[in-house]
Structures are given as structure tokens and as C-alpha cells.
Amino acid sequence: MVGKTILVVDENQTSRAYLLNVLREKKFQVLEADSGKEGLITAWRDNPDLILFDPIFSDIQDVEFIHKLRNNARTNKTSLIALSNDSGEMRREACLEAGVNEYLVKSADAMRELDRILGLVFEGGKAEVPTSAPVRAEKREPGLLIVFLSAKGGTGTSSLCANLAMNIKGHQPDAGVVVADLVLPIGSISQIVGYQGNLNLVTVADLPSGQTNGEYFHKNLPEPELWKFQLLAGSPDPQHGNNLKGDRIGEIVDVLRASYDFIILDLGRSLSRISLPLIQQADLIPLILSTDLSTIKLTKTVWEYLRSQGIDEQVIYAILNRAVGLEGLTKSEAEEIIGFPIRTTMPYMGSNFALANNLNQPITTKYPKDTASIIFREMAGEMIKLARHLRARQP
């Protein structure tokens, strides 16, 4: 495969950079384009051996992009591989019928499948252009659902949620990661990450169900600078929160689960008829505690309720957050009261915790050598591993 040239077309700079680096390590010559039209120009000018592209473009339709390549003599025999965040059958079928050789969904396992396909393509020369619709690839299973919860406000739940989501994306750079702020009546993650747009949970819930599909979210949800994940911001104020169409929440989360690899929900301290089904579906529940006695006692009450609703203790990932306050109960004292183990303790950070939030920066970016940053990275890796393990055990 040495000497073969691959053109990577992807509007997402992080994803594109990751793919380019992986392909360079495999000794491919690489070209890149950050839009569909630029991709066409590069393909016709440089005649790559293979084009690897994300079909979600802002400047051209996916099918039109493929047809232009297939109808031009310079690229009509070029191998085309679509690598998309959209796992929906509609886009998959449209791309395959238009002429791509393979359609892969961005996921933690996508690179392994891409390796296999590249081996097949270049061992036997360029892949033949399909003359009929290829066999459908199997739909992937729903993404891992990680639900952040606390028994009391002021425990730093939203900040931990955003920072851990950022580190999960760091561990899985090619995976689709989305954070949804479901705290009512007002969300807070947008303030933490610096998002000031108008797209949020309330405005999305107002849209027709048919419009809010996987393609809509991948194309429209913002990716705040430095944070790497896509964000469905929460309600901007109590008035909007009170107008939320709550019956749409479950449907929106279902679409996100079908479209992303990691769906990370911030529920705050919400235990309602809307939030309980989401908690019951969760692969992992990070439960955030602070060190004061009242929070610990409330956490015990919340856990007893969750257990009565069929929640398995194994999915609870308790985090004692000392970053928001040094004084209070020890880890062992808290465990004795709540009756289950605390997996991780966040160290006291003084004013640095609030400063990073106020500057809209991830803690691992602002303080990369701080003990808290090391713990964030380790905790994110452990949560990924545990969530996958628990999912694999499900019947």
C-alpha cells in the first residue's frame, strides 16, 4: 500500500486531522479537502487512488458529489469510501446506490473496518464501481448512553459532565460524541463551554419530528471550540424551560442514540417522569457527590429510589467532587452513609475550577499537568471501558 494516494474530504477539522495522521502512519500519500466542492477540485486535479469522505457537506448534496465523481472520466473508476456520522438507512442506501464502494459509520470500530477495506482495495487494485446496489451493512447498535446525575445542586455536575465528555472524545477521536443538557428549567453547559447560539433543547423540541433526524443533528449542533464534542444546549432561561415540549425528549434522545457513539446527558438533580426512563436506559450513571453531609444523605435517598426503580448498582459511577470544596466528609465516611463504593475522588482545585469554567476552557486544556487533569483523562478511559463492559453483558 506504500505509495498509494488517498484524498480525505471532511468538513470536520478534528476528524480530518485524525484520519490524515492514521493514513500517514500506514505510509499512504494523503491529500485533504475541507468541503465537497474543494474535494471535487482536488480529486480531478490530483487523481488519487481512493477518496475517503464524510458525505455530510454544507456546500453540495452527498449524491450529487458522488455522481460528479462517477460521471467524470478522471474519477469514474476511483474507489470511494463514505465514512459518516449518519447511521441512517436513507443516507446509506442513497450513497451506495449513487456509486460508493463502501459506506462506514464513524465509530470506535470504524478504523478496524477501514483497514480491512483498504487492504482489499489495494491488494487487488482499485475496487470496481458497483453496478447494482450493494448489500446493506448492518445497522449499528445504539450509542452508549451516559447519564450524569446528582442529588443536590452545587456539586459541579455540569462541569464534570462537559470535561469528561471532552476527555471521552480525546480517547475516541473518531467516535461521534454528543452532550445534551437536559437540566430544567435552565441549563448551564452552554455557559461552561462558551456557546451563545440560539439552537437549544427547547427550539429543537419545537421542530417537527421528521426534521430532527440524525443528519439534522450532525449538521446543525455546534461543536464548541476546544471541547471537541457536539452540544445540544439546555433551556436558556426558566420561561423557555416551562414551554418545553417534554414529550419530545425521549424521541430526541432515541435519535441521538441511533446517530452517535456516545450520548452524554446532564440531568442535574432531575428525577421526573421525563428523566426516569432515560436513567433506566443508561449504560452508565455518573452520580456526583460533594463532601457536605446533607448532599451525602440526599444521595443515599436518591440511590434508594433508583434501586426501587430497577437500577443496578453496577451502572452507578460515583464521583466525590472535592474540587468545589475541601472541607467535609472523607471518601470512606461518605461510602458508609450511601452504602455503595465511590469510584473516583476529584481533588480540591481552589479557584482554578471556577476559573476554567469562567474562561470556557476544559480543565485538561487550561491546567494540563494538574492532578485533576490526569484524573479526568484516566476517569474518561475507565468510563468508556466500563460502559462497554456493561453493555456487552446485557441479554
N, C-alpha and C positions, 0 to 999 in steps of 0.2 A: 504493500500500500504506500510505500515511500515514493514521493514524487507526485502523487495524485493531488488534484486541487479541489477543494470544497469551498463553495460560497455559502456563507451563513447570512440569512436575511431575517432579522428580528428587530422590532422596534424597541424592545426592552433592552436597555444597555447592559444591565446586570446579567441577564440571561445570555445575551450575545457574547459578552466577555468570557463568561464561563465556558460556553461551547468552543469558542476560539482557543482558549487555553487547553482544553481537553484534546482537541484535534491536533494542536501543535505538538502536544506530548506524544501523540501517536504518529508523529513525523509526516503529517499531511501539510501541504501548502494550503494556506487559508486566505480567503477574501471575505469581506464583510460589507453589508449594506444595512442602513437603519430605516428603510422604508421599502414598500413594494415597488414603487417606480424606480428607485435607485437600484434595487435588486435586478430589475429587468435590464437596465443600462449596463450594469456590471456583468451580468450573465452573457449578454450579446457581445460585449467588448472583449471579455477575457476567456470565454468558453471554458468554464470549469467542468470537471468530470462529474460533479454531483452538486446539487443545490439542496441545502438543508434550510427550511424556512418555517417560521410561525405564520400560519395563514390569516391571523387577525391583523389586518392592516388598517390604517386610518386614511390612506390615500387611494386605495384600489380594492375592489372586491376579490376575495380569495379565488373564486372560479375564473374570473377574468385574468388574474395573474397567471394561473396555470394554463389557461387557453392560449395566452400570448406566448408563453414558452413553448407549448406544444405545436403551435402553428408557425413557428419561425424555424427556418432551416438550420440556424446555428444552435438551437437548443431542443429540437424536436426529439432527439434521442438521448438527451441528458437525463440522468437519474434524478428523480425528485422525491424528497422525503419531507413530509409535513410533520412538524413537531409542535404540538399545540397545547395550550391550557384547556381548550374546549373538548370535553369528552362526549359531547352530544352526538347522537347518531346523525342528525341532519347535516352538520358540517362534515363529519367523517365521510358520509356517503357522497356528498357533493364533491369533495376533494378527490376521492377515489374515482368517481365517475368522470371527473374532468381530466384525469390523467396522471395523478401522482402514483408513484410506485408503492409507497408505504405511508401510513398515517399512524403516528405515535402520539400518545398523550404525555405531556410533561408530568413526570412523577419521579419518585425516588428510584424506581427501577428502569426508567427510560433509557439511561445510558447503557445499561447492560444489553437491552434490546437493540439499541442503535449500533453497538459494537458488532452484534451478530449480523445485522443487516449490511453494515459496511464490509464485513468480511465476505458475505455472499456476493455483494455487488462487485467488488474489486478482484475477487478470485476468479470470477467468470467474465470479467469485462463489464461494461455498462449494462445495467438491467434493462430488459426490454420494456418498452412502453406498453402498459396494459391495453388490450383491445376490447376487453369487456370488464364489467365492474368486478373488482377483486372480492375475495371472500371477506366479509366483515370481521374486523378484530373484535374480540370480546370486550364488553363494557367493563371498565374497571370498577372495583368496589368503592363504596363511598369513602370520602376522605376521613382522616382521623379527627374526631370531634373532641376538643379540649376546652372544658368549661371552667372559667375562673369564678370563684365564689368566696364570699366572706360572710361572717355572722354580724359584723358591725362596720359602720363606715370609719374612715380614717386609718385603715390598715395598710394603705398603699397598694390595694388590689389592682387598680387600673395601670399604675406604673409598672408593677411586676408583670402584668399581662402583656403590655407593649414591649417591655425589654426582653422578656422570654420569647415572645413571638419573633422579634428581630434576631435573636440568637438561634432559634429553630431554623429560620431561613438561612442563617450563616452555616449551620450544619448541613442543610439540604438546599444548596443554592439553585438547583434545577427544579425544585418542587414548588408547586403553587401554594402560597400561604396567604390566608385572608384573616383579618381580625374584624369582628363585628362587635360594636359597642351597644349592648342591649340594656344598659343601665337606665332606669327610668326614675323620675321624669326628665332627667337631664344627664347626658353622657359627659365624659371627661377625657377620653383618649385623644380626641382631636386637639384639645389644649396641650396635651403632653407632647404630641408629635408635631404640632405646628400646622395642622390642616385648618384652612379657613374657607373652604368651599361650601357650596350650598347642597351638595349631594349628601344625604344622610338617611338614616333608618326611616324617618317619617316620610320623606319625599319618595323614597323607593317603595314604601308600602302603599303609597297613593297611586302608583302606576298599575296598569293592567297586568294581571298575572302572566299573560303571554309575552309581555315585553321584558320582564325581568328573568331572562334565561341566563345560562352560563356565559354566552357571548356578551350579553349586556354588561355583566359584572366585570368580566376580564377587560372589556374595552373602556368602561367608564369609572370604575373605582380608582381613586387616586393611590399612588404609591409615594408616601411622604419621603422627602429627601432624608437620607441616612438610615431610614428604618427598614427598607427592603421589601416589606410586606404590603399588600393592598389593604385598604381600610374602608369598611362601611361604618362611617361615623355615627355617633349616637344623636339623640334628640338635642337640638341646640339650646332649648330653654323649656321650662315647665309647660308653657302654653302649647307648644308643639307636641310635647310628650303626651299631654292629655288628649290630643287629637289623633294619636297614633292608631292606625287600624291593626289592633292586636291580633286579629285572626289571621293576618298575613305573615306573622313572624315565623311560624313553623314551616310554612311553604318556602319562605325566603331561605331559611337555614337548609332545607332539603336541597334546594337548587345549588347552594354553595357547597354542600357535601358532595354533590354529583360533579362539581366543576373544579374543586381544589383538593390538594393532598392533605393540607392541614387547615382546619376551620377552628379558629380560636375565638371563643365567645367570652366577653366580660359581662357577667350578670350582676356584679356588685353583691348586694345582700338581698337580691330579689328571690323570693320563694312564692311564686304565684301560679295560677293555672296556666299561664303562658310559659313561665320558665321551668316548671317542674318536668314537663315532658322532655325538654332539652337536656336537663340534668340526668334524667333516666336513660337517655340515649348516649350519654357521653362515654368516650373511651377512657378518659382520664379527667379527674376533677381536682385541680389545684385549689386547695382550701387555705385561705390566707388568714393568719392569726397575728395579732400584736401581743405584747407581753403583759398588758394590764389584766387584772383578774376578771373584770366584767366581760371583756371580749372572750376570754377563755371559757367562762361559764356559758356565755351565749353560744359559743362554738359547740360545746357539748350538747346544748339543747337542739341546735340545728342538726348535728350529726344523728341524734336520736330520732329526729323527724325523718331525715333522709333514709336511715336504716329501716324505718317503718314503711317507707315507700319502695323498698326493694333495692336500695343502693348497696352494692357490695363494698366492704371496707377496702378491698384491694385497689379500687379505682380512685380512692382518696389519696391525694398527694399533698400532705400538709406542709405548709411553709411558715415558719415562725419569722416574722419580719421585724428584726431589731433595727433596721435602717431608719425607721421612723421614731425610734425612742430607745434609749439604752436601759433605763430602769425598768424593773418589773420582774415577772416570774422567770425562772430558768426553764430550759427545754424539758428537763425531767419533771419539774413541778407541773408544767403545762400538760405533759403527756399523762401524768397521773390523774389529772382532772378530766381531760377529754376522753381518755380511755382508748386511744389508738396512737400509733407512733408518728412523730414529726420527722419527715424525711430530710429536711434541709432548714438551716437557720441562716438568714441573711444578716451579715454583720452591721453594726452601727456605722453610719457614714457621716454623722454630723450634718453639716449644712450641704454637703455635696449631693445628697439625694435630691433635695429640693432644687438645688442649683441646676442640676442636669435637666430636671423637669422644666424649669423656667426657661432654659435655653433651647428646649425642644430637641435635646440630644440624647441618644441612648447612653446609658451609663458605661457600657463597654467601649464606646467611642470617646466619650469625654474623659474617662479615667481607665484607660486600657490595662494598666498594671495594678489597679486596686484589687484587693481581695474579693470585693463584691463582683467585679467583672469576671474573675476566674470562676467564682461560684455560679454566676449566670450561665457561662459557657458550659460548665460541667452539668448544671441542672437541666439545661435545654437538651443536651445529649441523652441524659438519663430519662427524661420525659418522653422523648421520641422512642427510645428502646422499650420503655415500659408500656407505652400506649400500643405499640405494635405487638408486644407480647400478649397483652390482654385481649387485643382484637383477635389474634391467632387462636386463642383459647375458646372463643365464642363458638357455640354449636352452629 
